[in-house]
Amino acid sequence: MEIKAKFENGTFNAYNSKGEIIGKIKIDPSANFNESEITINDKTYKITRDKWETTILDNDNKIYHLKTNSFSGNTEIKELNKKIKGVWGLKWGTQLTDEDGETLLKIRNEKKSINNGHYVIELENENLSPMEILISLYGHLYGSSLKQKGVLMGIIAGSAM
């Protein structure tokens, strides 16, 4: 099954195959992903990031803890025993895997050459919750921002030589 996500009116909205919204992600662009929100069925969850640690809160209760490996960039969702990983290849950018390394979903930009704010999410397992899908999309967006910053730093360093 394929899900679409689009950046619209300041949020990333994810739609099922019928065009119904399954959830939203709001990222404060000035906060460098330090504070974000996931909304599912009018329920809002707070996302806070501190260095390589991310916490998802329901009110003040921690429901998910994500830990990003600073070397590989892979992010483990501790409570679910799943990983968000970058995909080395031209077609897909990010995948969510289970504890056995099996792919559960894949995410890519709609257009390969530019980021137009539209994403394709291919579900390999249709039993994933909206929260798992949106956490994976958040991981994709965060990983993409880190990758862009790395390329920019490389360009700046290269031009200084």
Buried (B, 14 or more C-beta within 10 A) or exposed (E): EEBBBBBEEEBBBBBBEEEEEBBBBBBEEEEEBBBBBBBBEEEEBBBBBEEEEBBBBEEEEEEBEBEBEEEEBBBBBEEBEBBBBBBEEEEBBBBBBBEEEEBBBBBBBBEEEEBEEBBBBBBBEEEBEBBBBBBBBBBBBBBBBBEEEEEEEEEEEEEEE
